[in-house]
Structure formats: structure tokens, C-alpha cells
Amino acid sequence: MTVLSTVFSIITFSQLSSAIERLTIDKSTKTFKYNGNTVFLNGANQPWDQYGNDFGNNQSNGVFCNLNYTLANLTANSGNSVREWLFIGGDSIPQFDSNGNVIATDAAGSLIKDLTLYLEAAAAQNIFIFFSLWNGAVAIPDNEMGLMMDTKKLQTFIDNALTPVVKALAGVPGLGGYEIINEPCGSIKAGLATNNNCTDTTRLKNTGAGWTNMEVPMSNMQQFVNLQVAAIH
């Protein structure tokens, strides 16, 4: 498994079974490889059909058909990858209890089945799917914020939703990787002075960072990202 990391985004390429080819990185040439061939990822940022409701809770055939239509259009125009959002703000999936703890992938228990169907459709059309788990570009709902600010709540997500999904999809062709959060820079607290250069955001003051006014400390955002990456890895 290969992990690419920057300050603000992390993509983890899926560990597929030995019988299935997987997308990898050739460090010597700094290129993607699949089945021994160099791959240039060329695709689309979808990123949703029904915001926060594309998967889970017994996904409708209509949603799947719309997603599959995008795949067909993409492959017809020589594309090979799609960025699709998953949990987004936690309003629909995963399933939370009244205390903000995650208790299941979704209320109907269909999330893994829905994701598998989508990935298999993508693979049939020679497309890799990259799931962006969360969104930091808009005001963060309470469920998502709870995971960012409370590691115990985050661990319930990792144990009861993220890990089951990652394990179930590990051998499914079509999975390219995971991105933890879209545009986390929108929700961090800019201008926060700390004694650690990795969490001090004074240099981001008046740069536009933190436009959602959520004011998540950089240390919390890093923790939110890193614990999920560790679970995927």
C-alpha cells in the first residue's frame, strides 16, 4: 500500500488481493502503474449525484444509473478516473447515535453493497474511483465536527464504518484510493499561534484560509486526517 501525503490531503491506494491487479506508484519513475503498464490518471471530479446520499440507506436504482451514466460518458471520452464524495458531512451516512458516536455504516446496512456495485461498474469500464470521505469547504455539520474535535467519537467512526468499508472493498477492482477530506483549509482556524511550526497557522492569516468560519485548530485537523489514514493503511 502506498500513501501520498501533503499538509492538506492524503490519498491511500487500496491494498488489493494478490489475484487482482492494483494501482501502484513506481517511485523510481514517479509514475502510476497498473498491470505493469504506466497509467496517466485522466478523469473527472464528479463529485456527487445526490449530495451526501449517493450510497447507503438502500441506494435507489436511479442514483446508480446516474452515476453509471457518468462512468459511461467518461470512458467514451478516454477518461480513466473519477473523484466521488462519500460521507461528506455525515448527515446521511454513516449512522450516528444521539451522542454523536458512529454505530454503523448506514441505517439500512447497504453501504458496502452499494459501493461494491459502483466500483464493479467502474472497473468494467476501465475506470478507477477515488473516494473523498469528508468535506471541509463548507460549514461543517455537527456530526462531522464531533469527529474532528473528539478522538473517541472519531474512533467509533473508524471501528464501525471506515474499517468495515475499507476491508470489504480491498479486493474490489475499480477502487483507486481514498482522500480523507476535501479542502480542509476552508475550515481550519487561520492566524492561530502555537509553539509547534506544524500547527501554527499565523502565516495563513488573511490568505483566505478558514473561509467557512469553523475555526478547527490545525492540530485537530491533522489528527482527524492521520488517524483515518492509519486505519486505512
N, C-alpha and C positions, 0 to 999 in steps of 0.2 A: 504494500500500500504506500502511496506517495502523498505527502501533504505539502501543499503550497501555502505559505502564509505571508501576509503583509500586515501592517498595523490594523487595517480595517476589514479585511476579508480573508476567509480561509476556505479553500476548496479541498476536499479529501476525495481521492479517486478510489472507487469501490474495490474491495477485495473480492474477486470472483473465484468460483471454484476452478480447480485445475483443468476441468473439462471444457471450460468456457474461456474464450479469449477476453482479455480486459484491456482497457485503455491505460497505458503507462507513459512514463516520461523517461526518455533517454537522456541522462544527464550529460553525456559526452557531447551530444549534438544539440541539446536543449530543444528537443522536438517531442511531440506526442507520437506514440507508436501503438498500432493495433494489428495483431496477427502478423507481426514482423514488418509491417509497412508504416511509413511515415504518414501521419494524419495532420492535416491543417483544419482546425475547427472553424467552420463557416456556418453560421446559423442565425437564429432569431431569439430575441428576448421577448417571450410571449406577453407578459409573464403570467396571465391568468385568463380564464373564460368567465367564471363566476368568482368574484373576489372572495377568497377565503373558503370557497365552497366547491372547489373542483374535485376534491377527493374525500372519501369517508362519508359516513352517515347515509350509506346506500346511494352512492353516486348515480344520478339519472343517466339513462342512455343518451339523452340529448346533450349533456355536458361532454360525455365521452366522444360522441360523434363530432362535436365542435372541435375538441382537442385533436382528434384524429384527422379532421379536415386540415388543420394547420400543418400537421405532420406530412400529409399528402402533398400539400402546396409546397412545403419546404423541400421535400425530396425531389419534386418535379422541377425545382429550380436549383438543383445541385447543392442544397444545404445538407448539413450532417449533424447539427446540434441545436438544442433548444434549452433555454433557461426558463424554468417554470417554478412559480412560487408555491409553497406548501402550507405551512401553518399560519404564516403572515402575522396576525396579531393574536391568535388564539381564541377568536370569538366563536368559531365553529369546531375546529379541531386544534389540539387534542381535547379529550374530555376532562374538564376540571370539576372538582367538588366545590362546595360553597366557601371553602377556606383558601382557594387558590392553588390547591395541590392537584397534580395530574393523576388521574386514576385509570385512564385507558387511552388508546389511540384515538378513539371516537366512540360516540354513544352506540352506534349500530355494530361496531366491530368489523366494518367493511374496508377500512383504510388500506390495509395491506393488499387485499384483493383488488381494490380499485387501482392502486399504484402499479401492481403487477400487470394488470390488463393494459395500462397505458404504456409501460416500458416494453412489453412484448410487441405492442403495435408499433412503437418507435423502432425497435430492433428489426422488425420485418421490413421497415423502410430505410434501414441503414442510418438511423439517427441515434445520437447519444443525448440523454436527458440529464440536465444538471438542475437539481432541486435547490432553490434558495429557501431556507427554512423560515426565516423571520424577516420583518420589515422595520427599519429604523428611520424611514424617510418621512413618516407622518406621525401624528400624535399616537403614542403607544397606549393601547388598551390596558386595563388593569391586569388581565391575566398574563400578558407578556411582561409587563413591568414587574410583576411579582417574581417572575423567574429571573429577571435581571438583578433584582435587589436582595433576593433571599436564596442562598445556595441550597437550603433544604428543599424549597419548592422546586428549584431547578433540578435537583437530584430526582424528584418524583417524575419529572418530565423525561429525564434520561432513562430511568428504570422502566417506566410504564408506557412510554411512547417511542422515544428515539431509538433505544436499543432494539426493541422488537422489530421496528421498521427496518433498521439497518441490517439486522441479521436475516430477516426474511427476504430482503431484496439483494443480498450479497451475490447470489448466483443467477440473478435475472439479467439476461442480455438487454442492452439498451440503456443501462444505468451508466452515466458518465462520472457523476460525482455529486458532492454536496457543497453548497455555500451556506455558511451559518446565518448571515444576516445581510440584507440589502441596505446599503447606505447608512451604517451605524453612525457616521459622522453627523447625521442630521439630528441625532438625539443625545449626543454627549454634551456635557457641561463645558463649554469653551471658557477659557480665562481662569481656570482653577489652578492655583499654585499648590504644589506638593513638593516633598523632598526627594521625589523619585522622577528622574527625567522621562521614564516610560509612562507615567501617569499625569505629569504636569502638562496642562493644556493652555498655559498662558500665551503661548505663541499662536494659538488658534483664535484668540480673541479678535473680533472684528474681521474675521476671514469669511464669515458666512456659515461656519460650522455651528451646529446646535440650533438650526432654524425651527425645529419643532417645539422648542422651549421645554423639552422633557428633562433636561439637565441631569442626565445619567453620568455619574463620575466615570472617568476613563477606566479606573480600576475595576469597577463593576462590569463595564462593557467587555474588558479583556477577560475577566473571569467567566462571564456569560459565554463568550466565544470559546475560550480554551477548554473549559470542562466538556463542552459538546464535541469539540474536535477530539479530545482524548477518548471520549466514549466511542466515537466513530472509528477511530484508529485501532 
